[in-house]
Amino acid sequence: MQHSSNDIQMLNIEGSHLTSQQDIANSFNKYFSSIIDKLNCNTIDKSSLKNSSTYCYLDQCNKNQNPPVVFKFFSTHEITTIIKSLKAKNSFGYDEVGTKLLKISAKYICSPITHICNKTISSGIFPERLK
């Protein structure tokens, strides 16, 4: 494996020298995952964090309530524009529908696709296979 100039070649954790990229990545993952537990309001001593910039930021976010996010629904014109902008290819995804077929049938399928997209936005449920 070729190393870039940004790769960490060695990591010393409590006297143990890690040189494997996988071990180093796992160590970083373990460390950053453990921070979540420390930030959990039920397990931290807030008095010790009062001057912490992270705590101050989070505390300020809780005080300032942001306006709710409002989603704008898609129009059939927007969906048609998106379909027309696709490169016409014969290849396809898991649904076995190629972009060439989408472009040819755009005027017939634009309204149902718009409805599906708007339902996805309004319900907050995104199909697992499209994530």
Sequence and secondary structure as in RCSB ss.txt:
>XXXX:A:sequence
MQHSSNDIQMLNIEGSHLTSQQDIANSFNKYFSSIIDKLNCNTIDKSSLKNSSTYCYLDQCNKNQNPPVVFKFFS
THEITTIIKSLKAKNSFGYDEVGTKLLKISAKYICSPITHICNKTISSGIFPERLK
>XXXX:A:secstr
    TTS   EEETTEEE  HHHHHHHHHHHHHHHHHHH TTTS HHHHTT HHHHHHHHHHHS           
HHHHHHHHHHS   S B TT  BHHHHHHTHHHHHHHHHHHHHHHHHHT   GGG 
